[in-house]
Amino acid sequence: MLLVALAAIGIPAGILQVLCVGRSCEAEPSAARVPFCPLPETLRTAIANGYREGRSPDVLAVGASTPVYTQVDELRLPWPSVGTAADDRVPLVFVGAGIASGTPISDGVTLDRVAPTVSDALGFQRPFPDVRSGTAVPGVASASGRPPRLILLIAWKGAGSAELEARPGAWAFLASLLERGAGTLQAEVGSLPLDPTAALTTIGTGGLPSQHGITGSFVRSDEGRVAEAFAEGSPVPVIASLADDLERAHPRTLVGLVETAPRDRGLVGGGWYPDQDPVDTVIGDAAAAPLAVEVHLSTGYGADDVPDVLGVVLDGGIRAMDRLTRRIVTEAQAATGDATLVVVAGTGTWERGRTAVPDAFAVDAVEASIPGAAPAVEAVVPGGLFLDQDVLRAEQVTGQAAVDALLAAEDPEGGRMVADAFQGFAVSFARYC
């Protein structure tokens, strides 16, 4: 019966073609558009590293020649693009207790290798090693010398190596750490888009966003709700942070965080295991970070042989972050008798181009393409849109409508805004490209 049905469908079309009925002979079959796979391989890999099915946006897009950005706080976060290759280089340095000084770090070391390297310096074996992509950077951890009592993770939010290279005199203290410890300006975030929320969680867990699931400043929960990362209703990371594992193994471990926003929580994690003590957090202006660190140190951080973890997220200008880093590191080393292991890492550059356009052009194009008065776009992250599934069902459309709208969207100069757009699940099939 199936063969008969197929014949009934196919034979008339074949007859029409043979007889050239109407204009059937003039029409040539159009090639089906293949999403995602035609992108350059390095770009595909970075996007796949930053994607987690069920957590990531419903629709993803890659910019064309004109840079596109999403505003998050004071940062203009760039969309992945084929027009200009993403510069995901970041500074990374390990220095202090448990670290071999002067060790070269090869170019391309990714941020998921921070946590495993710190684990090596502590002599700590984390559970479930196969769930994380990161491995320890060879030769950085030292078995000799005093073991670290305090792990000080300092993140320069929105900073990449390009900014440092443009202002060589603005980061004298970081330069001194690079000379004393093991570091490089040629480390890489390891994933796209360059969202600090994702990068901080990569540092904290030792896994890429495809593994830890905090793919950006907004994520979708297991219940299908879109929430700001680490806010109420947000899903927890899929894998534990190094601080989570340390506290699980040593219940007296103290974990603290000086953050600029709740989204920074991924640097230390917290609460991944049941009945864990809450993370001691201080939220405020980065200028107050040294005082907040001093408060943590006065309450026992680094005071005994059980290693503690203190994360500090800084933002602002390069010179200001370098000055704050000097004060924080100096205070921590003095308080612990130089038993502090310091890590300083950038989270990636932000879009400074004058010709860059905001994501509002893409959002407006999608809203115009979907009928009804209710907004269809629920949240925006760099290179991705979360769609309100209730609105799509009510209007009887799918995410493909948003894809088509993005492909047709124009920048202010009338040029093509995106080089490619696709529903998120296309990234899941990247291995077949």
VOPAGU-2260 file (C-alpha; in pm, 1 decimal, decimal comma):
REM VOPAGU-2260
SITE   aa  ch    i         X         Y         Z
SITE  MET   A    0       0,0       0,0       0,0
SITE  LEU   A    1     290,3     233,3      75,4
SITE  LEU   A    2     441,3     170,2    -269,2
SITE  VAL   A    3     108,3     237,3    -434,1
SITE  ALA   A    4      71,1     563,1    -242,0
SITE  LEU   A    5     419,7     676,8    -339,9
SITE  ALA   A    6     348,9     593,4    -700,8
SITE  ALA   A    7      25,6     789,3    -689,7
SITE  ILE   A    8     220,1    1090,2    -566,0
SITE  GLY   A    9     526,8    1054,5    -785,0
SITE  ILE   A   10     396,0     943,9   -1125,6
SITE  PRO   A   11     185,1    1251,3   -1203,7
SITE  ALA   A   12     476,1    1478,2   -1126,1
SITE  GLY   A   13     701,6    1274,3   -1351,1
SITE  ILE   A   14     449,4    1286,3   -1633,3
SITE  LEU   A   15     417,6    1663,1   -1600,4
SITE  GLN   A   16     796,5    1696,8   -1625,7
SITE  VAL   A   17     820,9    1472,6   -1930,9
SITE  LEU   A   18     539,9    1653,4   -2109,9
SITE  CYS   A   19     668,2    1998,2   -2004,0
SITE  VAL   A   20     325,3    2092,5   -1880,7
SITE  GLY   A   21     316,2    2461,3   -1784,9
SITE  ARG   A   22     670,3    2579,6   -1707,1
SITE  SER   A   23     787,7    2262,4   -1535,6
SITE  CYS   A   24    1085,9    2220,7   -1770,6
SITE  GLU   A   25    1214,5    2570,9   -1694,3
SITE  ALA   A   26    1215,5    2520,2   -1317,4
SITE  GLU   A   27    1529,2    2376,9   -1166,7
SITE  PRO   A   28    1520,8    2222,5    -820,8
SITE  SER   A   29    1663,9    2471,8    -568,9
SITE  ALA   A   30    1940,0    2350,8    -342,5
SITE  ALA   A   31    1830,2    2312,4      17,1
SITE  ARG   A   32    2002,6    2553,3     254,5
SITE  VAL   A   33    2229,1    2370,0     496,1
SITE  PRO   A   34    2252,2    2553,8     829,1
SITE  PHE   A   35    2561,4    2576,9    1048,4
SITE  CYS   A   36    2779,2    2324,6     861,2
SITE  PRO   A   37    2903,0    2569,1     590,9
SITE  LEU   A   38    3061,2    2789,4     860,6
SITE  PRO   A   39    3440,6    2767,5     903,4
SITE  GLU   A   40    3541,2    2468,0    1111,4
SITE  THR   A   41    3708,7    2667,8    1388,9
SITE  LEU   A   42    3397,5    2882,3    1423,6
SITE  ARG   A   43    3171,7    2575,3    1431,2
SITE  THR   A   44    3384,8    2414,6    1700,6
SITE  ALA   A   45    3380,7    2724,3    1921,9
SITE  ILE   A   46    3002,0    2761,0    1886,4
SITE  ALA   A   47    2952,3    2391,1    1962,2
SITE  ASN   A   48    3169,6    2428,5    2273,4
SITE  GLY   A   49    2939,9    2708,5    2387,0
SITE  TYR   A   50    2612,9    2527,1    2320,5
SITE  ARG   A   51    2416,0    2300,3    2552,3
SITE  GLU   A   52    2090,4    2152,0    2425,6
SITE  GLY   A   53    1799,9    2246,6    2648,5
SITE  ARG   A   54    1989,9    2538,2    2804,4
SITE  SER   A   55    2096,8    2744,9    2503,0
SITE  PRO   A   56    1886,8    2984,6    2290,4
SITE  ASP   A   57    1624,0    2843,2    2056,0
SITE  VAL   A   58    1766,8    3028,8    1757,3
SITE  LEU   A   59    2132,8    3112,6    1694,4
SITE  ALA   A   60    2285,6    3352,8    1445,1
SITE  VAL   A   61    2632,0    3437,0    1315,9
SITE  GLY   A   62    2700,5    3793,5    1209,1
SITE  ALA   A   63    2808,8    3899,5     861,7
SITE  SER   A   64    3040,1    4192,0     782,8
SITE  THR   A   65    2886,2    4439,9    1028,4
SITE  PRO   A   66    2960,8    4357,6    1395,2
SITE  VAL   A   67    2652,9    4290,0    1609,9
SITE  TYR   A   68    2647,1    4312,4    1988,0
SITE  THR   A   69    2423,8    4246,3    2287,3
SITE  GLN   A   70    2445,0    4490,4    2577,1
SITE  VAL   A   71    2492,3    4324,2    2917,4
SITE  ASP   A   72    2548,0    4576,4    3196,5
SITE  GLU   A   73    2829,7    4801,1    3071,4
SITE  LEU   A   74    2965,3    4550,6    2820,2
SITE  ARG   A   75    2882,4    4523,9    2451,3
SITE  LEU   A   76    2922,1    4150,0    2398,1
SITE  PRO   A   77    2998,4    4052,9    2035,3
SITE  TRP   A   78    2801,0    3800,8    1834,7
SITE  PRO   A   79    3001,3    3526,2    1664,5
SITE  SER   A   80    3081,4    3646,1    1314,6
SITE  VAL   A   81    3233,1    3541,0     985,3
SITE  GLY   A   82    3311,8    3902,4     894,3
SITE  THR   A   83    3587,0    3938,6    1152,6
SITE  ALA   A   84    3736,1    3640,1    1327,8
SITE  ALA   A   85    3657,4    3644,7    1698,9
SITE  ASP   A   86    3961,7    3736,8    1906,1
SITE  ASP   A   87    3905,3    3512,5    2205,9
SITE  ARG   A   88    4258,8    3549,1    2341,2
SITE  VAL   A   89    4276,8    3624,9    2712,3
SITE  PRO   A   90    4548,8    3675,1    2972,5
SITE  LEU   A   91    4604,5    3385,3    3210,2
SITE  VAL   A   92    4858,0    3358,8    3491,5
SITE  PHE   A   93    4921,8    3120,1    3782,6
SITE  VAL   A   94    5151,2    3244,3    4058,0
SITE  GLY   A   95    5226,4    3181,0    4424,4
SITE  ALA   A   96    5212,7    2876,9    4649,3
SITE  GLY   A   97    5207,6    2545,3    4464,6
SITE  ILE   A   98    5312,8    2700,0    4131,3
SITE  ALA   A   99    5642,5    2653,9    3948,5
SITE  SER   A  100    5769,9    3000,0    3861,6
SITE  GLY   A  101    5885,3    3084,9    3511,8
SITE  THR   A  102    5706,1    2792,5    3347,6
SITE  PRO   A  103    5609,8    2869,3    2987,3
SITE  ILE   A  104    5249,1    2810,5    2888,0
SITE  SER   A  105    5182,5    2721,8    2527,5
SITE  ASP   A  106    4954,0    2935,4    2313,4
SITE  GLY   A  107    4589,7    2835,1    2294,4
SITE  VAL   A  108    4553,2    2706,4    2650,9
SITE  THR   A  109    4181,0    2733,9    2728,2
SITE  LEU   A  110    4006,1    2849,3    3044,2
SITE  ASP   A  111    3871,2    2501,7    3120,3
SITE  ARG   A  112    4227,6    2410,1    3220,9
SITE  VAL   A  113    4238,1    2648,4    3516,8
SITE  ALA   A  114    4054,5    2427,5    3766,2
SITE  PRO   A  115    4250,5    2108,1    3680,8
SITE  THR   A  116    4579,4    2296,9    3714,2
SITE  VAL   A  117    4478,2    2430,5    4056,3
SITE  SER   A  118    4371,2    2077,6    4154,8
SITE  ASP   A  119    4719,5    1954,5    4062,3
SITE  ALA   A  120    4880,0    2224,0    4274,9
SITE  LEU   A  121    4664,4    2114,2    4568,4
SITE  GLY   A  122    4727,8    1744,6    4507,2
SITE  PHE   A  123    4351,3    1704,4    4496,7
SITE  GLN   A  124    4182,3    1437,2    4287,2
SITE  ARG   A  125    3837,0    1552,8    4178,2
SITE  PRO   A  126    3554,4    1300,2    4134,9
SITE  PHE   A  127    3405,7    1222,8    3793,2
SITE  PRO   A  128    3701,3    1345,2    3583,4
SITE  ASP   A  129    3540,9    1232,3    3257,7
SITE  VAL   A  130    3264,8    1496,4    3270,5
SITE  ARG   A  131    3510,1    1783,8    3217,1
SITE  SER   A  132    3712,9    1871,9    2909,6
SITE  GLY   A  133    3988,3    2054,6    3099,7
SITE  THR   A  134    4323,2    1900,1    3184,7
SITE  ALA   A  135    4607,3    2041,1    3393,1
SITE  VAL   A  136    4862,4    2257,4    3211,8
SITE  PRO   A  137    5185,1    2053,8    3221,1
SITE  GLY   A  138    5463,1    2178,0    3445,6
SITE  VAL   A  139    5267,4    2456,0    3617,0
SITE  ALA   A  140    5192,4    2280,0    3946,3
SITE  SER   A  141    5492,1    2235,8    4175,3
SITE  ALA   A  142    5528,2    1957,6    4433,1
SITE  SER   A  143    5795,9    2147,7    4623,2
SITE  GLY   A  144    5745,7    2446,9    4848,1
SITE  ARG   A  145    5462,9    2542,7    5074,3
SITE  PRO   A  146    5118,5    2404,3    4980,4
SITE  PRO   A  147    4852,0    2668,4    4920,2
SITE  ARG   A  148    4605,6    2748,0    5196,7
SITE  LEU   A  149    4406,1    2994,1    4988,8
SITE  ILE   A  150    4303,8    2974,4    4622,2
SITE  LEU   A  151    4249,4    3330,5    4496,9
SITE  LEU   A  152    4069,2    3338,5    4160,4
SITE  ILE   A  153    4065,7    3688,2    4008,5
SITE  ALA   A  154    3867,7    3738,6    3688,3
SITE  TRP   A  155    3898,0    4048,3    3471,2
SITE  LYS   A  156    3547,7    4073,3    3333,5
SITE  GLY   A  157    3523,8    4180,8    2971,5
SITE  ALA   A  158    3901,5    4189,6    2926,3
SITE  GLY   A  159    4090,3    4017,9    2650,0
SITE  SER   A  160    4448,9    4021,5    2530,6
SITE  ALA   A  161    4361,8    4271,8    2259,0
SITE  GLU   A  162    4286,3    4536,2    2523,1
SITE  LEU   A  163    4613,7    4465,8    2702,8
SITE  GLU   A  164    4812,8    4486,5    2382,2
SITE  ALA   A  165    4649,0    4820,5    2300,6
SITE  ARG   A  166    4749,4    4961,5    2643,0
SITE  PRO   A  167    5087,5    4806,6    2728,4
SITE  GLY   A  168    5159,6    5048,7    3012,2
SITE  ALA   A  169    4830,6    5002,6    3195,1
SITE  TRP   A  170    4887,1    4661,6    3353,6
SITE  ALA   A  171    5226,9    4673,4    3522,0
SITE  PHE   A  172    5127,0    4448,1    3810,6
SITE  LEU   A  173    4983,4    4178,1    3585,6
SITE  ALA   A  174    5304,1    4194,7    3383,1
SITE  SER   A  175    5503,8    4134,2    3702,4
SITE  LEU   A  176    5287,3    3830,0    3781,4
SITE  LEU   A  177    5353,1    3694,0    3432,9
SITE  GLU   A  178    5726,9    3724,5    3495,9
SITE  ARG   A  179    5711,8    3563,8    3841,7
SITE  GLY   A  180    5466,5    3285,5    3771,6
SITE  ALA   A  181    5344,7    3078,4    3479,2
SITE  GLY   A  182    5133,4    3270,4    3230,6
SITE  THR   A  183    5056,1    3388,0    2882,3
SITE  LEU   A  184    4861,5    3648,3    2689,3
SITE  GLN   A  185    4773,7    3385,2    2430,7
SITE  ALA   A  186    4526,6    3177,1    2630,2
SITE  GLU   A  187    4178,3    3135,4    2481,9
SITE  VAL   A  188    3828,2    3130,9    2623,4
SITE  GLY   A  189    3757,3    2806,7    2436,7
SITE  SER   A  190    3398,8    2876,3    2333,0
SITE  LEU   A  191    3170,2    3127,6    2164,4
SITE  PRO   A  192    2996,0    3358,5    2226,0
SITE  LEU   A  193    3226,8    3558,8    2452,8
SITE  ASP   A  194    2983,3    3587,6    2740,3
SITE  PRO   A  195    3152,6    3649,4    3079,3
SITE  THR   A  196    2889,9    3441,0    3260,2
SITE  ALA   A  197    2986,7    3135,7    3055,8
SITE  ALA   A  198    3361,4    3204,6    3081,8
SITE  LEU   A  199    3350,4    3246,3    3461,2
SITE  THR   A  200    3172,2    2911,6    3496,0
SITE  THR   A  201    3430,9    2752,1    3268,1
SITE  ILE   A  202    3706,6    2878,2    3499,5
SITE  GLY   A  203    3521,4    2755,3    3806,6
SITE  THR   A  204    3427,0    2408,9    3682,6
SITE  GLY   A  205    3703,6    2305,0    3444,7
SITE  GLY   A  206    3446,6    2224,7    3175,4
SITE  LEU   A  207    3325,0    2412,4    2868,6
SITE  PRO   A  208    2969,8    2555,9    2845,9
SITE  SER   A  209    2865,6    2249,6    2646,3
SITE  GLN   A  210    2940,3    2054,2    2965,1
SITE  HIS   A  211    2853,9    2289,0    3252,2
SITE  GLY   A  212    2540,8    2425,1    3083,3
SITE  ILE   A  213    2572,6    2791,7    3185,0
SITE  THR   A  214    2596,6    2909,5    2827,0
SITE  GLY   A  215    2530,1    3278,4    2887,3
SITE  SER   A  216    2365,1    3544,7    3097,9
SITE  PHE   A  217    2027,3    3375,9    3032,9
SITE  VAL   A  218    1959,2    3002,3    3024,5
SITE  ARG   A  219    1654,7    2781,4    2989,8
SITE  SER   A  220    1567,7    2561,0    3285,7
SITE  ASP   A  221    1466,7    2196,8    3275,5
SITE  GLU   A  222    1106,4    2315,2    3320,2
SITE  GLY   A  223    1134,2    2527,9    3006,7
SITE  ARG   A  224    1155,1    2867,5    3178,9
SITE  VAL   A  225    1406,7    3130,4    3072,8
SITE  ALA   A  226    1592,8    3280,5    3367,2
SITE  GLU   A  227    1896,6    3493,6    3434,5
SITE  ALA   A  228    2189,9    3268,9    3516,4
SITE  PHE   A  229    2224,6    3195,0    3889,1
SITE  ALA   A  230    1910,4    3394,7    3970,9
SITE  GLU   A  231    1597,8    3247,5    4125,6
SITE  GLY   A  232    1452,3    2981,9    3896,5
SITE  SER   A  233    1778,1    2932,5    3709,2
SITE  PRO   A  234    1912,5    2578,4    3669,0
SITE  VAL   A  235    2231,7    2486,5    3852,5
SITE  PRO   A  236    2540,4    2400,2    3649,1
SITE  VAL   A  237    2539,8    2046,9    3514,6
SITE  ILE   A  238    2880,3    1975,2    3668,1
SITE  ALA   A  239    3029,5    2080,8    4001,3
SITE  SER   A  240    3286,2    2355,1    4046,1
SITE  LEU   A  241    3630,6    2294,2    4192,5
SITE  ALA   A  242    3516,8    2478,6    4506,2
SITE  ASP   A  243    3211,9    2250,2    4530,8
SITE  ASP   A  244    3432,7    1942,1    4515,6
SITE  LEU   A  245    3682,5    2081,8    4765,5
SITE  GLU   A  246    3410,0    2160,7    5017,5
SITE  ARG   A  247    3257,7    1817,4    4964,9
SITE  ALA   A  248    3593,4    1653,0    5042,9
SITE  HIS   A  249    3686,7    1896,3    5321,3
SITE  PRO   A  250    3373,0    2033,6    5492,2
SITE  ARG   A  251    3578,6    2301,0    5669,2
SITE  THR   A  252    3670,9    2458,9    5335,4
SITE  LEU   A  253    3549,9    2818,0    5311,5
SITE  VAL   A  254    3417,9    2943,2    4978,4
SITE  GLY   A  255    3365,7    3312,1    4911,6
SITE  LEU   A  256    3292,5    3537,9    4616,0
SITE  VAL   A  257    3324,9    3910,1    4558,3
SITE  GLU   A  258    3104,8    3966,7    4255,8
SITE  THR   A  259    2976,0    4248,8    4039,3
SITE  ALA   A  260    2644,3    4069,3    3970,9
SITE  PRO   A  261    2476,4    3737,9    4064,1
SITE  ARG   A  262    2569,8    3606,3    3718,1
SITE  ASP   A  263    2932,5    3589,7    3837,5
SITE  ARG   A  264    2855,2    3295,8    4066,8
SITE  GLY   A  265    2999,3    3039,7    3828,3
SITE  LEU   A  266    3354,4    3135,7    3929,6
SITE  VAL   A  267    3311,7    2941,5    4254,7
SITE  GLY   A  268    2977,5    2762,8    4213,3
SITE  GLY   A  269    2819,8    2664,1    4542,6
SITE  GLY   A  270    2527,5    2446,3    4640,9
SITE  TRP   A  271    2589,3    2177,4    4381,2
SITE  TYR   A  272    2598,5    1907,4    4648,6
SITE  PRO   A  273    2306,2    1880,8    4892,5
SITE  ASP   A  274    2347,6    2036,8    5236,7
SITE  GLN   A  275    2655,7    2238,3    5142,6
SITE  ASP   A  276    2726,1    2558,7    5332,1
SITE  PRO   A  277    2621,1    2869,2    5137,0
SITE  VAL   A  278    2887,5    3068,9    4957,1
SITE  ASP   A  279    2991,2    3387,6    5136,0
SITE  THR   A  280    2910,1    3647,8    4872,4
SITE  VAL   A  281    2958,7    4021,3    4849,7
SITE  ILE   A  282    2796,2    4206,2    4560,6
SITE  GLY   A  283    2902,5    4558,6    4481,1
SITE  ASP   A  284    3120,5    4793,8    4286,3
SITE  ALA   A  285    3455,6    4650,7    4183,1
SITE  ALA   A  286    3630,7    4942,4    4353,9
SITE  ALA   A  287    3521,0    4799,9    4690,4
SITE  ALA   A  288    3668,2    4456,0    4613,1
SITE  PRO   A  289    3988,9    4501,0    4818,6
SITE  LEU   A  290    3786,8    4586,6    5129,2
SITE  ALA   A  291    3557,0    4288,0    5072,0
SITE  VAL   A  292    3860,4    4060,8    5035,8
SITE  GLU   A  293    4004,1    4201,9    5357,9
SITE  VAL   A  294    3677,4    4115,6    5535,9
SITE  HIS   A  295    3692,9    3757,6    5408,6
SITE  LEU   A  296    4054,9    3721,4    5517,6
SITE  SER   A  297    3971,9    3853,0    5863,5
SITE  THR   A  298    3708,5    3581,8    5906,7
SITE  GLY   A  299    3949,3    3291,9    5860,6
SITE  TYR   A  300    4010,4    3246,3    5487,7
SITE  GLY   A  301    4354,9    3091,2    5442,6
SITE  ALA   A  302    4407,7    3064,8    5817,2
SITE  ASP   A  303    4461,7    2687,5    5839,3
SITE  ASP   A  304    4584,2    2396,5    5631,4
SITE  VAL   A  305    4239,3    2324,3    5485,8
SITE  PRO   A  306    4242,8    2504,8    5149,0
SITE  ASP   A  307    3984,7    2779,1    5101,9
SITE  VAL   A  308    3863,0    2938,2    4778,3
SITE  LEU   A  309    3798,5    3306,7    4724,0
SITE  GLY   A  310    3679,2    3433,4    4387,7
SITE  VAL   A  311    3696,7    3800,6    4291,5
SITE  VAL   A  312    3534,6    3943,5    3977,9
SITE  LEU   A  313    3657,3    4284,7    3863,9
SITE  ASP   A  314    3531,9    4507,7    3585,4
SITE  GLY   A  315    3613,3    4850,9    3446,2
SITE  GLY   A  316    3926,1    4983,1    3277,1
SITE  ILE   A  317    4247,0    4782,8    3244,3
SITE  ARG   A  318    4447,5    5022,0    3461,0
SITE  ALA   A  319    4184,1    5017,1    3736,6
SITE  MET   A  320    4158,8    4637,0    3739,2
SITE  ASP   A  321    4538,3    4607,7    3750,5
SITE  ARG   A  322    4554,3    4844,6    4048,2
SITE  LEU   A  323    4279,7    4654,1    4233,2
SITE  THR   A  324    4451,5    4323,1    4160,0
SITE  ARG   A  325    4774,5    4452,3    4314,6
SITE  ARG   A  326    4597,1    4549,3    4636,8
SITE  ILE   A  327    4404,0    4221,5    4660,1
SITE  VAL   A  328    4700,7    3993,1    4591,6
SITE  THR   A  329    4928,3    4185,1    4827,5
SITE  GLU   A  330    4669,4    4166,3    5106,3
SITE  ALA   A  331    4607,1    3793,0    5053,3
SITE  GLN   A  332    4975,4    3702,7    5048,1
SITE  ALA   A  333    5040,4    3901,7    5364,2
SITE  ALA   A  334    4745,5    3745,3    5546,7
SITE  THR   A  335    4843,4    3387,8    5457,2
SITE  GLY   A  336    5220,1    3415,7    5484,6
SITE  ASP   A  337    5258,6    3374,9    5107,8
SITE  ALA   A  338    5050,8    3056,1    5113,0
SITE  THR   A  339    4814,9    3191,9    4846,0
SITE  LEU   A  340    4782,3    3045,1    4497,1
SITE  VAL   A  341    4674,2    3327,0    4266,2
SITE  VAL   A  342    4504,3    3287,2    3929,6
SITE  VAL   A  343    4427,0    3591,0    3713,9
SITE  ALA   A  344    4230,2    3541,2    3392,8
SITE  GLY   A  345    4035,3    3752,7    3146,8
SITE  THR   A  346    3689,1    3652,4    3025,8
SITE  GLY   A  347    3719,7    3784,3    2670,3
SITE  THR   A  348    3712,8    4108,0    2476,9
SITE  TRP   A  349    3403,8    4320,6    2420,9
SITE  GLU   A  350    3283,2    4497,5    2107,7
SITE  ARG   A  351    3429,3    4846,3    2073,0
SITE  GLY   A  352    3378,0    4899,9    1700,1
SITE  ARG   A  353    3203,2    5224,0    1607,0
SITE  THR   A  354    3021,1    5055,3    1322,4
SITE  ALA   A  355    2879,6    4778,9    1544,1
SITE  VAL   A  356    2501,5    4762,4    1564,6
SITE  PRO   A  357    2284,3    4652,0    1858,5
SITE  ASP   A  358    2081,9    4331,6    1853,2
SITE  ALA   A  359    1760,1    4536,3    1841,5
SITE  PHE   A  360    1766,1    4517,8    1461,2
SITE  ALA   A  361    1756,5    4137,9    1478,6
SITE  VAL   A  362    1489,3    4133,1    1748,6
SITE  ASP   A  363    1267,4    4376,6    1558,0
SITE  ALA   A  364    1295,6    4164,4    1243,9
SITE  VAL   A  365    1185,4    3853,3    1432,0
SITE  GLU   A  366     897,0    4027,6    1608,6
SITE  ALA   A  367     771,3    4164,9    1277,0
SITE  SER   A  368     770,5    3818,8    1123,7
SITE  ILE   A  369     561,0    3650,0    1392,9
SITE  PRO   A  370     190,9    3743,2    1405,7
SITE  GLY   A  371      13,2    3858,9    1718,4
SITE  ALA   A  372      71,9    4140,3    1963,8
SITE  ALA   A  373     258,0    3939,3    2229,8
SITE  PRO   A  374     640,8    3957,4    2213,3
SITE  ALA   A  375     788,9    3639,9    2072,1
SITE  VAL   A  376    1147,2    3704,6    2186,1
SITE  GLU   A  377    1175,8    3629,4    2556,7
SITE  ALA   A  378    1546,9    3705,8    2608,0
SITE  VAL   A  379    1858,3    3784,2    2404,8
SITE  VAL   A  380    2216,8    3671,2    2453,0
SITE  PRO   A  381    2511,9    3729,3    2217,6
SITE  GLY   A  382    2426,7    3545,1    1898,2
SITE  GLY   A  383    2104,9    3389,0    2024,8
SITE  LEU   A  384    1736,3    3445,0    2089,1
SITE  PHE   A  385    1514,7    3268,4    2340,8
SITE  LEU   A  386    1163,3    3243,2    2198,5
SITE  ASP   A  387     842,3    3238,8    2398,8
SITE  GLN   A  388     712,3    2892,6    2317,4
SITE  ASP   A  389     359,6    2979,5    2433,2
SITE  VAL   A  390     345,2    3262,8    2179,9
SITE  LEU   A  391     472,5    3037,2    1900,8
SITE  ARG   A  392     208,7    2776,9    1979,6
SITE  ALA   A  393     -67,4    3036,3    1997,0
SITE  GLU   A  394      31,4    3178,0    1659,2
SITE  GLN   A  395      95,2    2831,2    1512,5
SITE  VAL   A  396     449,9    2905,7    1399,0
SITE  THR   A  397     785,7    2742,3    1471,5
SITE  GLY   A  398    1133,5    2870,5    1538,7
SITE  GLN   A  399    1198,3    2852,8    1164,8
SITE  ALA   A  400     999,5    3174,3    1129,1
SITE  ALA   A  401    1259,0    3347,3    1346,0
SITE  VAL   A  402    1540,6    3189,6    1145,1
SITE  ASP   A  403    1392,8    3316,8     818,7
SITE  ALA   A  404    1348,0    3664,1     965,7
SITE  LEU   A  405    1709,9    3677,8    1081,8
SITE  LEU   A  406    1837,5    3567,3     742,2
SITE  ALA   A  407    1640,8    3852,2     584,4
SITE  ALA   A  408    1732,9    4115,4     844,6
SITE  GLU   A  409    1931,3    4418,3     729,1
SITE  ASP   A  410    2175,3    4639,5     914,5
SITE  PRO   A  411    2131,3    5020,6     913,1
SITE  GLU   A  412    2325,0    5044,2     586,7
SITE  GLY   A  413    2094,8    4797,7     413,2
SITE  GLY   A  414    2346,0    4515,0     421,1
SITE  ARG   A  415    2287,9    4160,4     531,5
SITE  MET   A  416    2294,5    4146,7     910,8
SITE  VAL   A  417    2369,8    3777,1     962,0
SITE  ALA   A  418    2568,9    3531,5     756,2
SITE  ASP   A  419    2382,4    3231,5     895,1
SITE  ALA   A  420    2097,3    3156,8    1132,0
SITE  PHE   A  421    1963,6    2825,3    1250,4
SITE  GLN   A  422    1761,8    2660,9    1522,3
SITE  GLY   A  423    1981,3    2559,4    1812,8
SITE  PHE   A  424    1941,4    2187,4    1766,5
SITE  ALA   A  425    2141,6    2215,1    1441,7
SITE  VAL   A  426    2453,4    2252,4    1658,1
SITE  SER   A  427    2384,2    1915,1    1818,3
SITE  PHE   A  428    2450,0    1753,6    1479,6
SITE  ALA   A  429    2782,2    1934,1    1430,2
SITE  ARG   A  430    2972,4    1604,9    1435,1
SITE  TYR   A  431    2802,4    1509,2    1109,3
SITE  CYS   A  432    2919,7    1821,9     922,2
